[in-house]
């Protein structure tokens, strides 16, 4: 977060699924926001909402960034691709 803030990128610390849902909703309502970067932990808190939003919204890009210790789910990219094209 500190590095993002120093780079001029606003960041918000999320602790609960409710906070994540609320923050995502506010960001999606703001038409000046085109990119939302979320950590793997936040992604895991509200995964169904994020996946549904990614498929429905074409004006906002939501990307997952690793935690400082790296991605816990090493197969995330392959799972995401399969999910996006409709394969389990």
Order of alpha helices (4+ residues) and beta strands (2+ residues): alpha-alpha-beta-alpha-alpha-beta-alpha
